[in-house]
Amino acid sequence: MTTSLKYPVKEGFVQVGDTVQAGDVICTLDTESLEKQIQRKQESVADAQQTAQENYDKAVKSYNEAVADKDEAWQDWEDAKAEYNSAHDAYYDAQASVGSIQQQYLDAQSALESALELYNSYLKTLGSYNEAENGSEDLGDGSYTDVIRRYYEASLKYSGKAPTVSGFDDSGVDRTYNETNNLSSQWQDAQNTMDLTTLKQAFSTAQDQVDLCETAYETACDKVDTAQESMDTAKKNLEKAGEDDELSDLQDELEECTLVAETSGTVTALNATVGSVCDGTVATIQDTEDLVVDITISEDDVKNVELGMDCKITTDATEDVIQGTLTQVNPTAGENGTFEAQVQVENGSNRLLVGMNASVEIIQSVTENIYVVPLDAVDEDENGSFVFQTYNLIGRQSALKNVELPMLYAGVQPRQRTRRAHELLAMVEMDDRCHHQPNELSGGQKQRVAIARAMANDPDALLADEPTGALDSQTSRTVMDIFHRLHRQCGKTIVLITHNQELAEECQRILTLRDGLIVGERAGKERAAHAG
């Protein structure tokens, strides 16, 4: 498990070798300064929320007032329209009444004029008649009879009856004249009573009031829209005031300051000392209940093994033999002719940890009653270490931590093992990449880290199993130069297992094996003495 937090450890709850369950607290960090930041930020957020709430309340109040003003403006407009309609009807009804009387007066006046015209025509004809009867009028081409006829027609046209000896009946003219005067009086009375000027002014005023109320209503609608937008904006600001990303990040960081196990297993490494700042890996927790050991089987031996065979597993960090079972063999050989396989460690064994270098012996058959000679009896020195073709680095650990791991199991103090790990990485020219993980390194860089790890506990001998099998020629040359330096400068015995004849020639002593038997022995070429 790792952390990127830069706070000192306040309290630790586990030690290397402890068994933990997922969710168990490994350690807690000192969060005093962080909690003060959170408190200040919470106060700032609370102030912002209060301000936003006040602004929102003001916006709601302004909106409600604008809506009330709008409703009032609407009612004023409706009232103005009602007043307009009333004034409109009053004015046009009065105008129609006055117009009707006016028309009657005009019709009577026209009748009076016609009557007067007839009356004058009658008088003229009557004069002609009197003159004709007295013999004083020059009738010209006419005759007395014609004058009489015209007089008679004029009398009929005017009075509707034949003339009498007593003279002309002027009652029709008087009647028409009186009727005209009467209608004229009625027209004047109607004009005075109706007061059209005042009604027209009221109608015009009502029209203006309607226009003003309509404008006021439209303005009130605009104010409502503006108040609505302001209220919506204030509401969004109020919601955002309580959503502070920085505060959320600080609170999340506070939760992360309680470091818990992400998986169940055994604590194999711990970098959480009280008072120190954890940066990177805090603890390594490995599931030791379901371990497998990756091995390679030569092409000569693969035909003799079967799945399910018992295996004996030994490591430099354990004194006894751990039992296992061969569970998988890759049916396809690798580039170097070997077959990858896996050995399942028996359940309940917590003596093996991920990343350990281990030796596996596959039990092909068992023979009873064999006289066994202890290794000590033949004076065999077990102070050795391994370099593998596939590096076997722990992928989640940095190069520095990979080199420290054997010293951790050997009980070396943290400062001492870190210092030696840096020295070993510098020896293989990898100290500048000490904090890189294996997936950030090339094949040659991984093998150099593996060599540094093999030298961690200062072994007398290194067993290098195909150390260049997965490398190109130039990188292989670099690895071989390191082996030569270890031999010449540090006095280490290097046992190199390889199928590469050119590399084998660089060794001082070459043993050739076939079918598990030594079939040849000779010295290497002279260039081996100058390699490195």
Secondary structure by P-SEA (a helix, b strand, c coil): ccccccccccccccccccccccccccccccaaaaaaaaaaaaaaaaaaaaaaaaaaaaaaaaaaaaaaaaaaaaaaaaaaaaaaaaaaaaaaaaaaaaaaaaaaaaaaaaaaaaaaaaaaaaaaaaaaaaaaaacccccccccaaaaaaaaaaaaaaacccccccccccaaaaaaaaaaaaaaaaaaaaaaaaaaaaaaaaaaaaaaaaaaaaaaaaaaaaaaaaaaaaaaaaaaaaaaaccccaaaaaaaaaaaaccccccccccccccccccccccccccbbbbcccbbbbbbcccccccccccccbbbbbbcccccbbbbbbbccccccccccccccbbbbcccccccccccccbbbbbbccccccccccccccccccccbbbbbccccccccccaaaaaaaaaaaacccaaaaaaaaaaaaaaaccccccccccccccaaaaaaaaaaaaacccccccccccccccccaaaaaaaaaaaaaaaaccccccccccccaaaaaaccbbbbbccccccccccccccccccc
